[in-house]
Each structure stands twice: as C-alpha cells, then as structure tokens.
C-alpha cells in the first residue's frame, strides 16, 4: 500500500510538468482577472475551477470519458482548440511582458493587460465550470503517466477500486501543483506588479510553446 501511495505522489509530481497544465494556468489567470475583482468572488471561482478540473480529469482519464477521447474527431477538435489557445496565450504573454518592461522604465501602465468585467455570480460559476471541464478534456491529449494506469488496473483487478480511488484523487491533486502555485502566488496582496507581470508573461509564453509538444 505504501508503494502505491509513493507511485501516486511521484507520478503526480512528474505529470505536473506536462504542457496541459500551463495552458490551464494561463486560462486560470485570465478568467480570474476577467470575471470579477472581488476577492471573495475570486476565491469561489478558483474553488470551482480546481474541483471541476480535478473531477473532469478523473472522468476523462479513468472514467466513461475515455470512450470519447478515443474518437478521431475529438482528437482533431482538441488539437485545433489547443492551437487557438496557444496562439492567444502568446499574444497575451507579449502584452504582459511589454507592461513589465514599461514598469521597469518607470512608465505608467494599466493595472493588467486584461480588462476586469463583472458577471452575475451564477453565470460566473457556470462559465468557470464549463471552462475547467473543457480544459480537463484537453488534458487527455498528453499521455498520462503509465504508473497511474498500473495503479488503477491493480485496484480493479483485485477488487480494490474504492480503495485506490482516493490515491487517484491524490494523484490529480498533486499533478496540479503548478496551478496551486499560481493560485498562492496571485493571492499575495502586496506583490510588486512587475513581478506579477513577468510571472504571467512566463506562463503565457510557456503555454504557447506547449503547442510544439502537443503536435509533435
């Protein structure tokens, strides 16, 4: 049992380096700035985003959603969407980087290159849930760690699926370490804007370059 737990944690840390999580982080930043400027609202948006993404990841990788991911039309549509998201990430990354350079030169810039816009609470929650669910389906394009398949199969073959399921949840939680890092980093109120911008720029550039790995 301890070996299985180590496999789940190790595979989660390794899988957190895949390109999909950086696309997720990029959109996580955008939707957090776009939907609301209220700190409590942002907190709930992040909670919904993280939970739906986590459950969707399990659904598409270990649940009935695997049937959909085997369809050629799904793979083609996902790759096209990844290309659009990656191209958009590159453009927004340039804007963040430009603002960071302007700050370094002492010029006045807007608080963020993305306009804040308020939505009704119900619409915000629904849009966040849909967005995170779509991203979790896209994440299936990147090959999941083989050890997790071994972990799941071992649980099924030995009739221990209910026992293994918490470990799979743990794996997904750990695999999203980059998202949790961004969450915590953006929550620092007295963060210097120049640091925030260069971090955002790096994430968006990484997200755009991840298309190379998706399409290879």
N, C-alpha and C positions, 0 to 999 in steps of 0.2 A: 504493500500500500504506500509506504514511504517513497519507493522508487517511482510509482505512478505520479505521486504529487510533485516530485522533482522534475519529472518529464513534462508535466503540465506547466509548471512555472518556467522551466528552461525554454520550452517551445514557445511560450507566450512572449518572453523577452526577445527571442530571436525573430519571431514573426512580427513584432512591433517595428522592425526595420523595413518592412515591405513598403513599396511605393503607395499602396492604397491609403495608408494611414495619413500620409502627408496631404493627399487630396482631401481627406476627411478633415484634417486640421485646418486647411485653407478655408474650406466652406464653413467650418465651425467658427472661425474668426469672423467671416463675413456676416453670417446670419446673426451672430451675437451683437455686432455693431448695427446691423440693419433693422432688426425687428424692434428693438427698444433700447432706451438709455437708462431705464430704471434698474437699479442694482438687484432688487428682488425679482424683477421680471427676467433679467439675465440669468439669475440663479436657476429659476424654474425651466427656462429654455435649455440650459446646459443639462439639467437633470433629465428632461425628456429626450434630448438628443442622445445622451450617453446610454440610457436604458433601452430605447428603441433600437439604436445601432447594435447594442450588445445582443438583444434578443433576435434581431434580424440576422445577425452574423451566425448565430446558432441555427436559425431556421434554414438559411441557405447553405450552410456547410455540413450540418448534421441532421437536418430535418427534411420535410417534404419538398422544400425549395430546391433540393438537388436535382429534382426532375426537370425543373425549369432551366437550371444552369447548363444542362446537357444539350439544350436546343441551340442549333447554329444561329438562329435569328436573334436569340438572347445575347450570344457572344458578340455578334456583329453590332447590335444596337449598343451594347455596353462599351465596346471599343470606340464607337463614334462619340458617345457621350463623354468618355474619358478624354478624347481628343479635344472636345469643346471645353471641358472643364480645365484641362491642362493649358490650353491657349489663353483662356480667360485668366487663369492664375498667373501666367507670365506677364500679362498686361498690368494686372493689379500689383504684382510684385514690383514692376518698374515704377508705378506710382508711389508705393511705399518707399522705395529706395530713393526716388527723386526728392520726396519730402524729407527723408533723413539727411540727404546731402544739403538741402536748403537749410535745415536746422543747424547743421554743422557750420554753415557760413553765416549764421545769425539772421537769416531771412525769416519773415513771417510766413507761416503756412497754416493751412486749415488743420483742425484737430485730427482728422482722419481723411484719407482719400475716398472714403465711402460715406455717403450721406446717411444719417440716422433717420429712421422712419418708424413711426409707431403704428402697430396693428392692434385690433381687438385681441384680448387675451385668448379667446377660443381659436381665432384664426391663427394666431402666433403658434399656439400649441400644435394645431393640426398641420401647419406648414412645416414646422420643425420635425414632427414625427414622420411625415412623408419624405422629407429630405434625408433624414438619417436612415430610413428604411431603404431608400434607393441607393444610398452610399453603401450600405451593408450588402446589398445585392451585387454591386460593382466589385466589392472586395473579393468576391469568389473567383474573379479572373486571375488573381495572384495565387499560385499554388500554395495551399496551406501546408504546414509542417507535417511530414509523414508520421511523426511520432504521435500526433493527435489522432490520426486515423487508427493507429495501433491501439491507442488508449481507448477510443470509442469501440473498436471491434472487440477488444478484450472484455470490455464491460458487457457488450451484447452477447457474445458467445458464452460467457459464463453466467448469464442471467443477472448481471450486476449493474444494469444501465442506470437505475435510480441512484446507486452509489457513485457511479462515475460522473453523472451529470453535474454535481457540484464542482468537480475538478475541471470539467469543460467550461463551466461558468467562470471559474478562477482563471483558466487559460485566456478566455476572451478579455477578462478584466485586465490581466497583465499585458496582453497583446496591444491594448490601447494606451500603453504607458505614455506615448508621445502626446496623445490627446489630453491626458490628465496633467501632463507637464504644462501644456499650453494653457489649460484651464487655470492652474495655480498661478502661472506667470502673469496672465492677464488680470488676475484678481488683486494684484499688488497696486494699491491706490496711488502711492507716491512714486511710482516707476517713472523714470525720466522718459519723456516722449521719444527722444532719439533712440534709446534702447528698444522701446516698443516697436518703432518703425523698422529698425534693422532686423529685429527678430521676425516680424511679419514678412518683410521682404525675403528673408532667407527661406521661410516656409513656403511662400508662394513660388519662388524660383525652384525649390526642390520639388514641389508639386508639379510644376510644368515639365521639369526634366524627367519625372517619373514616367511620362509617356514613352520614353525610349525603352524602358523595361517592359511596359505593358505590351508594346507592339513588337518586341524582338522575337 
